[in-house]
Amino acid sequence: MSFFMDSSKVQGDIPPTPANAGSGVVISPDTLRQNRLPAGQSRTKKWPVLDASGTPAVDLNTWKLRVFGLVGQQVEWTWQEFLALPKTKVFADFHCVTRWSRLGNVWEGVSTRTLLELAGGSGSNAGFVLAHGYDHGFTTNLPLADFLAEDALVAFSHDGEPISPDHGGPARLIIPRLYAWKSAKWLSGIELTPSDQPGFWERNGYHMRGDPWTEQRHSW
């Protein structure tokens, strides 16, 4: 596991609010809570870097994102094809299971709903998603309903800048309503499955769903 603190994007004392998000931005509903910090969390003004096995080398010339499994049709995009898809912006908070939260992030990318629509929708038996990463076969699982939330997206930009490799660039999954390990970095594939299959952290004791508001940190 690797961890360090990225001080390149330091927020002010007052966290951004939905009023700061601008027009046309999807507002994650958790940012409208009176208390935006789930139990056991502390706000950070910086942006910590935490991952299972270090930052992989991802070549944009060979990068591809694949949607497969229980979908109408398997689809795959190159980097340029992905950037040409309809885009969305989302204002959301970001909660790590290691007890820090970064409030008021603006992500830009492609809505998960758009990606699934382009794959012909989900099959009748699909109930879950297994997200695949470029980092040594990393996977994480989540319910299809969470994957298709209005504020979920595959992001390539954070706060107006390309997502750096250490933070999961060129593109990472963002699922704001679950703990951040479900927002898989270095995304390479989205697989729809009939059953809930544990990913890397889930096989090592993390919760199968990971709702920060009910402190679903571990499976025990």
VMD Tcl script that draws the C-alpha trace (Angstrom):
set ca {
  {0.00 0.00 0.00}
  {1.23 3.51 -0.79}
  {0.21 6.76 0.92}
  {1.36 10.36 0.75}
  {-0.13 13.84 0.96}
  {-0.67 15.90 -2.20}
  {-0.39 19.57 -1.25}
  {-0.85 20.92 -4.78}
  {-4.58 21.52 -4.26}
  {-5.14 23.03 -0.82}
  {-8.61 24.26 0.03}
  {-9.48 27.22 2.21}
  {-10.84 27.08 5.75}
  {-14.43 27.07 4.50}
  {-15.23 24.10 2.26}
  {-16.87 24.74 -1.13}
  {-20.65 24.52 -1.13}
  {-23.13 23.65 -3.90}
  {-23.63 27.39 -4.38}
  {-20.02 27.55 -5.61}
  {-20.53 24.80 -8.20}
  {-21.83 26.90 -11.07}
  {-24.65 26.26 -13.51}
  {-25.23 22.98 -15.25}
  {-23.40 20.96 -12.58}
  {-24.98 17.86 -11.02}
  {-25.12 18.35 -7.25}
  {-24.46 15.19 -5.26}
  {-27.25 15.00 -2.65}
  {-24.86 14.33 0.22}
  {-23.40 17.83 -0.23}
  {-26.81 19.22 0.77}
  {-26.70 17.64 4.22}
  {-26.48 19.99 7.18}
  {-23.49 17.99 8.40}
  {-21.46 16.80 5.42}
  {-19.02 14.68 7.45}
  {-20.11 11.09 8.13}
  {-19.42 9.64 11.57}
  {-15.73 8.96 12.18}
  {-14.53 11.26 9.37}
  {-12.37 14.41 9.55}
  {-12.08 17.04 6.87}
  {-8.79 17.48 5.02}
  {-7.95 20.60 3.03}
  {-5.33 18.71 1.02}
  {-5.77 15.65 -1.20}
  {-4.19 12.47 0.19}
  {-2.98 9.76 -2.18}
  {-3.72 6.19 -1.16}
  {-3.76 3.01 -3.24}
  {-3.10 -0.69 -3.03}
  {0.02 -1.14 -5.13}
  {1.37 2.18 -6.44}
  {0.71 4.18 -9.60}
  {0.77 2.09 -12.79}
  {2.11 3.35 -16.11}
  {-0.89 3.97 -18.37}
  {-0.21 4.85 -22.02}
  {-2.92 7.02 -23.58}
  {-2.02 5.62 -27.00}
  {-3.14 2.16 -25.92}
  {-5.68 3.11 -23.21}
  {-9.10 1.57 -23.62}
  {-12.25 1.46 -21.51}
  {-14.44 -1.59 -21.96}
  {-18.05 -2.16 -20.82}
  {-18.92 -5.83 -20.87}
  {-20.71 -8.67 -19.10}
  {-24.51 -8.54 -18.81}
  {-25.03 -5.66 -21.24}
  {-26.85 -5.35 -24.54}
  {-23.57 -5.21 -26.42}
  {-19.94 -5.02 -25.38}
  {-18.41 -1.64 -26.18}
  {-14.89 -0.26 -26.01}
  {-13.46 3.23 -26.41}
  {-10.00 4.57 -27.08}
  {-8.93 7.69 -25.19}
  {-9.92 10.04 -28.00}
  {-13.24 8.26 -28.47}
  {-13.93 8.50 -24.75}
  {-13.19 12.24 -24.71}
  {-15.67 12.71 -27.56}
  {-18.57 11.28 -25.53}
  {-21.18 13.57 -23.92}
  {-19.77 15.09 -20.75}
  {-21.10 15.96 -17.33}
  {-19.84 17.80 -14.25}
  {-20.56 16.70 -10.69}
  {-20.09 18.57 -7.41}
  {-19.47 15.98 -4.70}
  {-17.76 15.18 -1.44}
  {-15.16 12.41 -1.23}
  {-14.93 10.13 1.82}
  {-12.03 7.73 2.34}
  {-12.48 4.69 4.56}
  {-9.23 5.70 6.32}
  {-11.28 8.49 7.96}
  {-10.50 11.61 5.90}
  {-12.95 13.52 3.71}
  {-12.31 16.12 1.03}
  {-15.39 18.27 0.65}
  {-16.55 20.13 -2.45}
  {-14.87 18.49 -5.45}
  {-15.88 19.22 -9.04}
  {-15.45 16.21 -11.31}
  {-15.86 16.22 -15.08}
  {-16.25 13.14 -17.23}
  {-18.85 10.84 -18.69}
  {-21.91 9.78 -16.72}
  {-22.10 6.09 -15.90}
  {-25.68 6.19 -17.16}
  {-24.43 7.37 -20.55}
  {-21.82 4.60 -20.72}
  {-24.36 1.91 -19.94}
  {-26.85 3.36 -22.41}
  {-24.20 3.18 -25.13}
  {-23.69 -0.48 -24.22}
  {-27.35 -1.20 -24.87}
  {-28.41 -1.13 -21.24}
  {-28.16 -3.78 -18.57}
  {-29.31 -7.35 -18.97}
  {-32.29 -8.58 -16.98}
  {-30.07 -10.55 -14.59}
  {-27.57 -7.75 -13.96}
  {-27.53 -6.53 -10.39}
  {-23.93 -5.60 -9.69}
  {-20.84 -4.03 -11.22}
  {-17.22 -5.13 -11.01}
  {-14.90 -2.23 -11.83}
  {-11.48 -3.20 -13.25}
  {-8.32 -1.11 -13.01}
  {-5.01 -0.97 -14.84}
  {-3.19 -1.45 -11.53}
  {-2.23 -5.11 -11.52}
  {-5.72 -6.54 -11.92}
  {-7.38 -4.44 -9.22}
  {-11.16 -4.78 -8.96}
  {-13.90 -3.43 -6.73}
  {-17.58 -4.31 -6.61}
  {-20.75 -2.27 -6.13}
  {-24.50 -2.56 -6.65}
  {-25.73 -1.55 -10.09}
  {-28.07 0.98 -8.47}
  {-25.10 2.82 -6.90}
  {-23.20 2.70 -10.19}
  {-26.15 4.33 -11.95}
  {-26.71 7.13 -9.42}
  {-27.15 10.55 -11.00}
  {-23.85 11.78 -9.50}
  {-21.75 8.77 -10.63}
  {-19.32 9.18 -13.52}
  {-16.03 8.16 -15.07}
  {-13.98 11.29 -14.52}
  {-10.94 12.69 -16.32}
  {-10.88 16.11 -14.62}
  {-10.84 17.27 -10.99}
  {-11.40 20.90 -10.03}
  {-10.75 22.03 -13.58}
  {-7.51 20.09 -14.14}
  {-6.74 16.67 -15.63}
  {-6.65 13.98 -12.96}
  {-3.00 13.25 -12.26}
  {-1.70 9.67 -12.44}
  {-1.30 9.48 -8.65}
  {-5.00 10.27 -8.23}
  {-6.15 7.71 -10.79}
  {-5.70 9.50 -14.10}
  {-6.21 9.43 -16.94}
  {-9.71 8.30 -15.92}
  {-11.22 6.97 -12.72}
  {-14.62 5.90 -11.51}
  {-16.33 8.31 -9.11}
  {-19.14 6.99 -6.88}
  {-19.61 9.86 -4.41}
  {-22.16 8.17 -2.14}
  {-19.85 5.27 -1.23}
  {-16.42 5.19 0.40}
  {-13.69 6.24 -2.02}
  {-12.16 2.79 -2.57}
  {-15.26 2.04 -4.66}
  {-14.21 4.90 -7.00}
  {-11.67 2.73 -8.79}
  {-8.55 4.51 -10.03}
  {-7.02 3.90 -13.49}
  {-10.27 2.43 -14.75}
  {-9.98 -0.11 -17.57}
  {-13.25 -1.99 -17.51}
  {-16.82 -2.03 -16.24}
  {-18.32 -5.50 -15.95}
  {-22.00 -6.11 -15.17}
  {-22.58 -9.29 -13.18}
  {-25.56 -11.23 -11.78}
  {-24.04 -11.62 -8.30}
  {-21.95 -9.51 -5.95}
  {-18.32 -10.55 -6.50}
  {-15.78 -9.20 -3.97}
  {-12.91 -7.12 -5.33}
  {-9.40 -6.62 -3.95}
  {-10.22 -4.71 -0.76}
  {-13.42 -6.65 -0.19}
  {-11.49 -9.93 -0.19}
  {-9.23 -8.36 2.42}
  {-11.97 -7.48 4.89}
  {-13.58 -4.31 3.56}
  {-17.36 -4.05 3.34}
  {-19.12 -5.29 0.23}
  {-21.04 -2.01 -0.21}
  {-19.23 0.72 1.74}
  {-21.84 3.32 2.71}
  {-20.03 6.05 4.69}
  {-23.24 7.24 6.37}
  {-23.72 3.90 8.10}
  {-19.94 3.34 8.56}
  {-19.80 0.23 6.39}
  {-16.01 0.08 6.61}
  {-15.40 -3.61 7.21}
  {-17.14 -6.90 6.64}
  {-16.94 -7.98 10.28}
}
mol new
graphics top color blue
foreach p $ca { graphics top sphere $p radius 0.5 }
foreach p [lrange $ca 0 end-1] q [lrange $ca 1 end] { graphics top cylinder $p $q radius 0.2 }
display resetview
